[in-house]
Amino acid sequence: MISYPPELPVSAAREEIARAIEGHQVVIVAGATGSGKTTQLPKICLELGRTKIAHTQPRRIAARTIAERIAHELEVPLGGAVGYKVRFTDQVSADTKIALVTDGILLNEIHRDRLLRRYDTIIVDE
């Protein structure tokens, strides 16, 4: 069961965001810092049945800590359903559904797969 912290504005708009994601190939979600975009959008996508989500972060430390946070909220071990890939290290598995990746890692993956077919959802953050 996926839960959403009620104090986050994104949680209140969850159904509207989910409808937009289901109905459009590209969705832009804008909100204030701290509104829950980074941690809650991947969970919304997961709840919609998306199973190969790449979620970009500009820095390695952000990718790791956000992966830890989402894994904690979903109550799953890091490297299982939620993991991260950064330069020189990763913690992902065949079971990973949400992968926090740096921009550089995603750009590097384009060299091997121009259309990024490996993913069914790409969240570009920041």
ZAPA-503647 format. One record per residue (C-alpha): x negated, z, y negated; residue in one letter. Coordinates in nm, 3 decimals, always signed. Example, Ala and Ser with C-alpha at 12.3 -4.5 7.8 and 13.67 -1.06 7.14 Angstrom:
! ZAPA-503647
[[-1.230; +0.780; +0.450]; "a"]
[[-1.367; +0.714; +0.106]; "s"]
//
This chain:
! ZAPA-503647
[[+0.000; +0.000; +0.000]; "m"]
[[-0.144; -0.104; -0.334]; "i"]
[[-0.079; +0.136; -0.619]; "s"]
[[-0.122; +0.088; -0.993]; "y"]
[[-0.205; +0.365; -1.239]; "p"]
[[+0.106; +0.394; -1.459]; "p"]
[[-0.096; +0.481; -1.771]; "e"]
[[-0.254; +0.133; -1.781]; "l"]
[[-0.071; -0.135; -1.985]; "p"]
[[-0.149; -0.401; -1.722]; "v"]
[[+0.039; -0.194; -1.465]; "s"]
[[+0.351; -0.206; -1.681]; "a"]
[[+0.321; -0.586; -1.709]; "a"]
[[+0.237; -0.633; -1.340]; "r"]
[[+0.551; -0.824; -1.243]; "e"]
[[+0.524; -1.060; -1.541]; "e"]
[[+0.157; -1.124; -1.465]; "i"]
[[+0.232; -1.183; -1.097]; "a"]
[[+0.502; -1.438; -1.183]; "r"]
[[+0.260; -1.620; -1.414]; "a"]
[[-0.008; -1.630; -1.144]; "i"]
[[+0.238; -1.759; -0.885]; "e"]
[[+0.371; -2.028; -1.118]; "g"]
[[+0.054; -2.161; -1.280]; "h"]
[[-0.288; -2.280; -1.174]; "q"]
[[-0.456; -2.123; -1.480]; "v"]
[[-0.343; -1.797; -1.640]; "v"]
[[-0.504; -1.624; -1.937]; "i"]
[[-0.446; -1.251; -1.964]; "v"]
[[-0.549; -1.092; -2.293]; "a"]
[[-0.537; -0.724; -2.366]; "g"]
[[-0.722; -0.442; -2.531]; "a"]
[[-1.032; -0.290; -2.378]; "t"]
[[-0.923; -0.026; -2.129]; "g"]
[[-0.585; -0.185; -2.057]; "s"]
[[-0.667; -0.233; -1.688]; "g"]
[[-0.731; -0.607; -1.676]; "k"]
[[-1.056; -0.581; -1.484]; "t"]
[[-0.944; -0.339; -1.215]; "t"]
[[-0.577; -0.428; -1.177]; "q"]
[[-0.572; -0.811; -1.186]; "l"]
[[-0.758; -0.845; -0.853]; "p"]
[[-0.511; -0.602; -0.696]; "k"]
[[-0.218; -0.807; -0.827]; "i"]
[[-0.373; -1.120; -0.674]; "c"]
[[-0.430; -0.938; -0.347]; "l"]
[[-0.067; -0.827; -0.345]; "e"]
[[+0.035; -1.192; -0.394]; "l"]
[[-0.141; -1.280; -0.070]; "g"]
[[-0.465; -1.411; -0.213]; "r"]
[[-0.747; -1.337; +0.031]; "t"]
[[-1.062; -1.492; -0.118]; "k"]
[[-1.089; -1.368; -0.474]; "i"]
[[-1.405; -1.413; -0.681]; "a"]
[[-1.410; -1.189; -0.986]; "h"]
[[-1.693; -1.255; -1.229]; "t"]
[[-1.882; -1.001; -1.434]; "q"]
[[-2.165; -1.084; -1.674]; "p"]
[[-2.395; -0.805; -1.552]; "r"]
[[-2.509; -0.678; -1.212]; "r"]
[[-2.432; -0.314; -1.282]; "i"]
[[-2.078; -0.403; -1.392]; "a"]
[[-2.016; -0.603; -1.074]; "a"]
[[-2.130; -0.314; -0.855]; "r"]
[[-1.946; -0.036; -1.039]; "t"]
[[-1.621; -0.230; -1.070]; "i"]
[[-1.634; -0.317; -0.699]; "a"]
[[-1.680; +0.053; -0.627]; "e"]
[[-1.385; +0.140; -0.850]; "r"]
[[-1.149; -0.116; -0.696]; "i"]
[[-1.254; -0.014; -0.342]; "a"]
[[-1.187; +0.349; -0.435]; "h"]
[[-0.842; +0.265; -0.577]; "e"]
[[-0.756; +0.067; -0.262]; "l"]
[[-0.903; +0.341; -0.044]; "e"]
[[-1.126; +0.099; +0.147]; "v"]
[[-1.500; +0.117; +0.212]; "p"]
[[-1.722; -0.085; -0.020]; "l"]
[[-1.835; -0.402; +0.157]; "g"]
[[-1.511; -0.432; +0.352]; "g"]
[[-1.207; -0.571; +0.172]; "a"]
[[-1.387; -0.524; -0.160]; "v"]
[[-1.751; -0.604; -0.218]; "g"]
[[-2.002; -0.745; -0.462]; "y"]
[[-2.267; -1.014; -0.480]; "k"]
[[-2.545; -0.989; -0.737]; "v"]
[[-2.896; -1.129; -0.757]; "r"]
[[-3.118; -0.989; -0.480]; "f"]
[[-2.842; -0.793; -0.305]; "t"]
[[-2.484; -0.803; -0.191]; "d"]
[[-2.238; -0.589; -0.011]; "q"]
[[-1.979; -0.827; +0.132]; "v"]
[[-1.862; -0.913; +0.482]; "s"]
[[-1.639; -1.162; +0.657]; "a"]
[[-1.353; -0.921; +0.577]; "d"]
[[-1.416; -0.922; +0.200]; "t"]
[[-1.109; -1.031; +0.006]; "k"]
[[-1.223; -0.935; -0.345]; "i"]
[[-1.584; -1.017; -0.433]; "a"]
[[-1.719; -0.903; -0.768]; "l"]
[[-1.991; -1.154; -0.857]; "v"]
[[-2.213; -1.214; -1.154]; "t"]
[[-2.163; -1.531; -1.353]; "d"]
[[-2.501; -1.651; -1.224]; "g"]
[[-2.403; -1.606; -0.860]; "i"]
[[-2.084; -1.807; -0.908]; "l"]
[[-2.274; -2.082; -1.091]; "l"]
[[-2.525; -2.092; -0.806]; "n"]
[[-2.242; -2.127; -0.553]; "e"]
[[-2.124; -2.437; -0.741]; "i"]
[[-2.447; -2.610; -0.631]; "h"]
[[-2.336; -2.580; -0.268]; "r"]
[[-1.960; -2.618; -0.325]; "d"]
[[-1.869; -2.800; -0.647]; "r"]
[[-1.499; -2.717; -0.619]; "l"]
[[-1.555; -2.356; -0.504]; "l"]
[[-1.327; -2.413; -0.205]; "r"]
[[-1.447; -2.085; -0.061]; "r"]
[[-1.213; -1.903; -0.301]; "y"]
[[-0.839; -1.923; -0.351]; "d"]
[[-0.859; -1.729; -0.679]; "t"]
[[-1.128; -1.702; -0.945]; "i"]
[[-1.101; -1.437; -1.214]; "i"]
[[-1.336; -1.500; -1.507]; "v"]
[[-1.382; -1.169; -1.684]; "d"]
[[-1.538; -1.122; -2.027]; "e"]
//
